[in-house]
Every structure is written in structure tokens, then in C-alpha cells.
Amino acid sequence: MDKAKLRFVIQALMFLCLVALAGVGLLMEFVLIPGREKIVKYGRNVKLSFLGLDRNGWGELHLYIAFIFLALLAIHLSLHWKKIVALYEKTIPDQKRRNIIAWAFLLISVILIYFAFLISPEVRETGRGGGRYGIQQQMKGVR
């Protein structure tokens, strides 16, 4: 396969991944609603699923699609690397400024990727039937 066809296939797959990410995200947000929202909508605590997957299952699929998208993005960038570098050099002619911006961009990218691994969540006991609403009620009582 020549480079132009490969680029087209990679870009088409990236587009499908983005559409799938949006679709699964919307499904999780508006159809497979979380916790208290289920009780408000259905009048009782129910288990919601679609195609045999619950909200957590679709969340896992969302994550796997994101990993595939990132792999395709890396391939896409490597296929366009010469064009990216040429455009960057043309846009910012000063070598020193280019280096500073490139290092800042790299640092921000690394922080954004590893952000989830750099934080520690706050852990609180919720008791029976807590969840998000239970924590809100407990916090009101603490104040």
C-alpha cells in the first residue's frame, strides 16, 4: 500500500474512533445514567444495560477505543512528521523560541497523559446507600 492510501486509511479509522468515542460517551451520559439519576427517572433503583453491557462495560469500551485512537494518532503523526516540522519552522522562525515552545508543549503533554497517575483520590466512608448523594449529605452535615 502506498503512503497516500495508508494515510487515508489511518485518517478514516481515526474518524471512526472519534465518532465511536462520542457515541459511547453520549450513551453513557444520557441513556445509561448513573446512580441517583436512575432513581429519579425510573422511580426505583434499576440496572441499565445495552447490548449486554452496563455503564461500566461501556466505559471500558470507551477506554479501549481511546487507546486505539491514540495509537492511530501516533501513526498519523509519524506519517506527517516532515510536514509538521516544516510548518513549525516556517511558523516560528527563531530557533530559540521554537525550542522553548517545543519543550513546553512536551511537558504539558506528559503532564496531561500522566495526570491520572499523579493524583491520589480523597477516600471517605459513605455508609449504606451513600454514593455521590450520600457524600453530599455528609458534607452538609460536617459544615
Buried (B, 14 or more C-beta within 10 A) or exposed (E): EEEEEEBEEBEEBBEBBBEBBEEBBEBBEEEBBEBBEBBEEEEEEEEEEEEEBEBEBBBEBBEEBBEBBEEBEEBBEEBEEEEEEEEEEEEBEEEEEBEEBEEEEEEEEEEEEEEEEEEEEEEEEEEEEBEEBBBEEBEEEEE
